[in-house]
Amino acid sequence: MGKFKSDTKLGERYRDPLTGFEGVATGVTFYLHACERITLEFVKDGKIEYESFDAPRLVHIRSGLQPVTERTGGPGGREAQPNRVAR
């Protein structure tokens, strides 16, 4: 097993600009041959719901930055994503 780290801050709010989906980060999942996924929780119709997203796709609400991840799951790695903001 490898060691994994995430730049995502659990308990903070994130938004997916593609869907407009927004919620609180409550979980980080690392897959063997895929990217880091972040679970966002939100309230809909009085019920707690959740969805998971690829980490590079999310934007931190307070700072406006995307999480920096070592695992993109796609070809080319981090350099192939020109719109990424490194901290």
N, CA and C atoms as an extended XYZ file, in Angstrom:
261
Properties=species:S:1:pos:R:3:atomname:S:1:resname:S:1:resid:I:1 pbc="F F F"
N         0.837       -1.190        0.000 N   MET     1
C         0.000        0.000        0.000 CA  MET     1
C         0.875        1.244        0.000 C   MET     1
N         0.471        2.208       -0.789 N   GLY     2
C         1.180        3.479       -0.820 CA  GLY     2
C         0.611        4.445        0.199 C   GLY     2
N         1.299        5.541        0.357 N   LYS     3
C         0.803        6.604        1.229 CA  LYS     3
C         0.110        7.632        0.354 C   LYS     3
N        -1.003        8.127        0.815 N   PHE     4
C        -1.762        9.103        0.047 CA  PHE     4
C        -2.006       10.338        0.893 C   PHE     4
N        -1.988       11.486        0.243 N   LYS     5
C        -2.318       12.713        0.940 CA  LYS     5
C        -3.241       13.526        0.042 C   LYS     5
N        -4.011       14.376        0.667 N   SER     6
C        -4.977       15.185       -0.063 CA  SER     6
C        -4.863       16.632        0.388 C   SER     6
N        -5.046       17.530       -0.550 N   ASP     7
C        -5.052       18.951       -0.245 CA  ASP     7
C        -6.470       19.421        0.100 C   ASP     7
N        -7.426       18.535       -0.019 N   THR     8
C        -8.811       18.862        0.291 CA  THR     8
C        -8.976       19.014        1.798 C   THR     8
N        -9.703       20.036        2.200 N   LYS     9
C        -9.933       20.294        3.617 CA  LYS     9
C       -11.321       19.794        3.991 C   LYS     9
N       -11.363       18.698        4.744 N   LEU    10
C       -12.649       18.160        5.174 CA  LEU    10
C       -13.355       19.181        6.068 C   LEU    10
N       -14.671       19.268        5.906 N   GLY    11
C       -15.451       20.227        6.677 CA  GLY    11
C       -15.612       21.568        5.971 C   GLY    11
N       -14.874       21.770        4.870 N   GLU    12
C       -14.956       23.014        4.103 CA  GLU    12
C       -15.915       22.827        2.923 C   GLU    12
N       -16.419       23.937        2.397 N   ARG    13
C       -17.362       23.906        1.284 CA  ARG    13
C       -16.631       23.936       -0.058 C   ARG    13
N       -17.121       23.102       -0.998 N   TYR    14
C       -16.590       23.028       -2.353 CA  TYR    14
C       -17.745       23.069       -3.345 C   TYR    14
N       -17.413       23.476       -4.589 N   ARG    15
C       -18.410       23.547       -5.655 CA  ARG    15
C       -17.851       22.889       -6.901 C   ARG    15
N       -18.722       22.190       -7.620 N   ASP    16
C       -18.376       21.626       -8.919 CA  ASP    16
C       -18.880       22.600       -9.977 C   ASP    16
N       -17.981       23.311      -10.675 N   PRO    17
C       -18.424       24.322      -11.633 CA  PRO    17
C       -19.187       23.743      -12.827 C   PRO    17
N       -19.015       22.466      -13.118 N   LEU    18
C       -19.719       21.865      -14.257 CA  LEU    18
C       -21.208       21.674      -13.984 C   LEU    18
N       -21.546       21.341      -12.741 N   THR    19
C       -22.943       21.065      -12.399 CA  THR    19
C       -23.553       22.117      -11.474 C   THR    19
N       -22.693       22.954      -10.866 N   GLY    20
C       -23.177       23.927       -9.892 CA  GLY    20
C       -23.419       23.315       -8.525 C   GLY    20
N       -23.102       22.049       -8.397 N   PHE    21
C       -23.299       21.304       -7.159 CA  PHE    21
C       -22.375       21.846       -6.086 C   PHE    21
N       -22.892       22.074       -4.881 N   GLU    22
C       -22.093       22.626       -3.785 CA  GLU    22
C       -22.400       21.871       -2.500 C   GLU    22
N       -21.359       21.630       -1.687 N   GLY    23
C       -21.570       20.954       -0.420 CA  GLY    23
C       -20.326       20.965        0.439 C   GLY    23
N       -20.430       20.317        1.576 N   VAL    24
C       -19.333       20.224        2.538 CA  VAL    24
C       -18.565       18.927        2.274 C   VAL    24
N       -17.232       19.040        2.179 N   ALA    25
C       -16.396       17.854        1.968 CA  ALA    25
C       -16.395       17.008        3.232 C   ALA    25
N       -16.851       15.765        3.102 N   THR    26
C       -16.913       14.872        4.257 CA  THR    26
C       -16.094       13.605        4.078 C   THR    26
N       -15.545       13.397        2.875 N   GLY    27
C       -14.757       12.190        2.661 CA  GLY    27
C       -13.830       12.312        1.468 C   GLY    27
N       -12.704       11.594        1.562 N   VAL    28
C       -11.740       11.519        0.468 CA  VAL    28
C       -11.505       10.042        0.197 C   VAL    28
N       -11.594        9.650       -1.067 N   THR    29
C       -11.389        8.254       -1.451 CA  THR    29
C       -10.283        8.183       -2.490 C   THR    29
N        -9.347        7.256       -2.306 N   PHE    30
C        -8.269        7.031       -3.269 CA  PHE    30
C        -8.500        5.666       -3.908 C   PHE    30
N        -8.536        5.627       -5.238 N   TYR    31
C        -8.707        4.378       -5.959 CA  TYR    31
C        -7.362        3.918       -6.508 C   TYR    31
N        -7.202        2.634       -6.678 N   LEU    32
C        -5.936        2.056       -7.096 CA  LEU    32
C        -5.432        2.635       -8.414 C   LEU    32
N        -6.279        2.687       -9.435 N   HIS    33
C        -5.841        3.171      -10.747 CA  HIS    33
C        -6.693        4.323      -11.238 C   HIS    33
N        -7.208        5.093      -10.339 N   ALA    34
C        -8.068        6.207      -10.746 CA  ALA    34
C        -7.751        7.417       -9.885 C   ALA    34
N        -8.531        8.431      -10.037 N   CYS    35
C        -8.231        9.680       -9.344 CA  CYS    35
C        -8.772        9.704       -7.911 C   CYS    35
N        -8.354       10.744       -7.221 N   GLU    36
C        -8.844       11.027       -5.876 CA  GLU    36
C       -10.271       11.565       -6.009 C   GLU    36
N       -11.180       11.036       -5.208 N   ARG    37
C       -12.576       11.473       -5.254 CA  ARG    37
C       -12.953       12.094       -3.919 C   ARG    37
N       -13.732       13.180       -3.991 N   ILE    38
C       -14.168       13.901       -2.803 CA  ILE    38
C       -15.680       13.754       -2.678 C   ILE    38
N       -16.145       13.392       -1.497 N   THR    39
C       -17.578       13.295       -1.239 CA  THR    39
C       -18.061       14.601       -0.631 C   THR    39
N       -19.082       15.181       -1.264 N   LEU    40
C       -19.708       16.402       -0.762 CA  LEU    40
C       -21.085       16.068       -0.231 C   LEU    40
N       -21.405       16.576        0.961 N   GLU    41
C       -22.740       16.414        1.548 CA  GLU    41
C       -23.484       17.733        1.464 C   GLU    41
N       -24.803       17.628        1.295 N   PHE    42
C       -25.659       18.800        1.181 CA  PHE    42
C       -27.051       18.435        1.670 C   PHE    42
N       -27.888       19.419        1.906 N   VAL    43
C       -29.264       19.178        2.345 CA  VAL    43
C       -30.196       19.459        1.167 C   VAL    43
N       -31.056       18.480        0.872 N   LYS    44
C       -32.028       18.621       -0.209 CA  LYS    44
C       -33.381       18.138        0.310 C   LYS    44
N       -34.356       19.008        0.246 N   ASP    45
C       -35.696       18.671        0.729 CA  ASP    45
C       -35.668       18.173        2.176 C   ASP    45
N       -34.796       18.780        2.989 N   GLY    46
C       -34.731       18.428        4.401 CA  GLY    46
C       -33.968       17.148        4.706 C   GLY    46
N       -33.378       16.523        3.687 N   LYS    47
C       -32.628       15.280        3.883 CA  LYS    47
C       -31.169       15.493        3.513 C   LYS    47
N       -30.271       14.840        4.241 N   ILE    48
C       -28.848       14.902        3.903 CA  ILE    48
C       -28.583       13.953        2.743 C   ILE    48
N       -27.983       14.495        1.697 N   GLU    49
C       -27.625       13.715        0.515 CA  GLU    49
C       -26.133       13.882        0.276 C   GLU    49
N       -25.554       13.079       -0.613 N   TYR    50
C       -24.134       13.219       -0.921 CA  TYR    50
C       -23.856       12.757       -2.341 C   TYR    50
N       -22.786       13.308       -2.905 N   GLU    51
C       -22.289       12.948       -4.229 CA  GLU    51
C       -20.772       12.999       -4.175 C   GLU    51
N       -20.122       12.205       -5.026 N   SER    52
C       -18.664       12.208       -5.090 CA  SER    52
C       -18.195       12.758       -6.430 C   SER    52
N       -17.063       13.484       -6.398 N   PHE    53
C       -16.516       14.142       -7.581 CA  PHE    53
C       -15.010       13.932       -7.636 C   PHE    53
N       -14.444       13.983       -8.834 N   ASP    54
C       -12.990       13.972       -8.980 CA  ASP    54
C       -12.451       15.242       -8.331 C   ASP    54
N       -11.415       15.117       -7.523 N   ALA    55
C       -10.867       16.258       -6.781 CA  ALA    55
C       -10.460       17.439       -7.675 C   ALA    55
N        -9.797       17.208       -8.824 N   PRO    56
C        -9.361       18.357       -9.623 CA  PRO    56
C       -10.508       19.191      -10.175 C   PRO    56
N       -11.685       18.647      -10.170 N   ARG    57
C       -12.854       19.311      -10.737 CA  ARG    57
C       -13.506       20.290       -9.755 C   ARG    57
N       -13.209       20.173       -8.470 N   LEU    58
C       -13.869       20.991       -7.456 CA  LEU    58
C       -13.147       22.302       -7.183 C   LEU    58
N       -13.903       23.291       -6.730 N   VAL    59
C       -13.354       24.593       -6.362 CA  VAL    59
C       -13.707       24.856       -4.902 C   VAL    59
N       -12.692       25.209       -4.120 N   HIS    60
C       -12.883       25.543       -2.709 CA  HIS    60
C       -13.634       26.865       -2.647 C   HIS    60
N       -14.758       26.930       -1.959 N   ILE    61
C       -15.620       28.114       -1.940 CA  ILE    61
C       -14.900       29.329       -1.373 C   ILE    61
N       -14.248       29.198       -0.248 N   ARG    62
C       -13.631       30.350        0.412 CA  ARG    62
C       -12.443       30.914       -0.371 C   ARG    62
N       -11.559       30.053       -0.888 N   SER    63
C       -10.346       30.531       -1.545 CA  SER    63
C       -10.470       30.640       -3.066 C   SER    63
N       -11.410       29.886       -3.648 N   GLY    64
C       -11.545       29.870       -5.103 CA  GLY    64
C       -10.534       28.978       -5.796 C   GLY    64
N        -9.736       28.212       -5.019 N   LEU    65
C        -8.721       27.330       -5.588 CA  LEU    65
C        -9.236       25.913       -5.715 C   LEU    65
N        -8.617       25.165       -6.632 N   GLN    66
C        -8.915       23.749       -6.775 CA  GLN    66
C        -7.957       22.960       -5.900 C   GLN    66
N        -8.407       21.805       -5.354 N   PRO    67
C        -7.488       20.973       -4.580 CA  PRO    67
C        -6.337       20.503       -5.461 C   PRO    67
N        -5.138       20.481       -4.924 N   VAL    68
C        -3.986       19.945       -5.635 CA  VAL    68
C        -3.913       18.474       -5.303 C   VAL    68
N        -3.854       17.627       -6.326 N   THR    69
C        -3.847       16.193       -6.096 CA  THR    69
C        -2.702       15.540       -6.848 C   THR    69
N        -2.145       14.510       -6.272 N   GLU    70
C        -1.085       13.748       -6.932 CA  GLU    70
C        -1.675       12.747       -7.917 C   GLU    70
N        -2.949       12.410       -7.753 N   ARG    71
C        -3.559       11.343       -8.537 CA  ARG    71
C        -4.712       11.905       -9.367 C   ARG    71
N        -4.454       12.095      -10.650 N   THR    72
C        -5.504       12.615      -11.515 CA  THR    72
C        -6.297       11.513      -12.181 C   THR    72
N        -5.715       10.329      -12.312 N   GLY    73
C        -6.418        9.223      -12.950 CA  GLY    73
C        -6.437        9.313      -14.460 C   GLY    73
N        -5.992       10.396      -15.012 N   GLY    74
C        -6.011       10.554      -16.459 CA  GLY    74
C        -4.621       10.508      -17.042 C   GLY    74
N        -4.539       10.395      -18.367 N   PRO    75
C        -3.219       10.358      -19.003 CA  PRO    75
C        -2.518       11.709      -18.894 C   PRO    75
N        -1.245       11.688      -18.726 N   GLY    76
C        -0.471       12.922      -18.708 CA  GLY    76
C        -0.254       13.515      -17.341 C   GLY    76
N        -1.026       13.109      -16.365 N   GLY    77
C        -0.854       13.628      -15.013 CA  GLY    77
C        -1.211       15.091      -14.887 C   GLY    77
N        -0.682       15.722      -13.847 N   ARG    78
C        -1.009       17.092      -13.497 CA  ARG    78
C        -0.654       18.079      -14.612 C   ARG    78
N         0.457       17.856      -15.335 N   GLU    79
C         0.889       18.768      -16.375 CA  GLU    79
C        -0.108       18.840      -17.533 C   GLU    79
N        -0.915       17.827      -17.717 N   ALA    80
C        -1.884       17.798      -18.812 CA  ALA    80
C        -3.137       18.605      -18.483 C   ALA    80
N        -3.176       19.207      -17.312 N   GLN    81
C        -4.352       19.986      -16.899 CA  GLN    81
C        -3.954       21.446      -16.774 C   GLN    81
N        -3.941       22.189      -17.888 N   PRO    82
C        -3.420       23.556      -17.880 CA  PRO    82
C        -4.201       24.546      -17.027 C   PRO    82
N        -5.449       24.261      -16.711 N   ASN    83
C        -6.248       25.214      -15.934 CA  ASN    83
C        -6.129       24.999      -14.424 C   ASN    83
N        -5.249       24.107      -13.996 N   ARG    84
C        -5.068       23.821      -12.567 CA  ARG    84
C        -4.345       24.965      -11.881 C   ARG    84
N        -4.743       25.262      -10.664 N   VAL    85
C        -4.094       26.304       -9.873 CA  VAL    85
C        -3.309       25.635       -8.753 C   VAL    85
N        -1.999       25.762       -8.777 N   ALA    86
C        -1.167       25.183       -7.716 CA  ALA    86
C        -1.029       26.185       -6.580 C   ALA    86
N        -0.977       25.681       -5.367 N   ARG    87
C        -0.806       26.555       -4.203 CA  ARG    87
C         0.621       26.600       -3.776 C   ARG    87
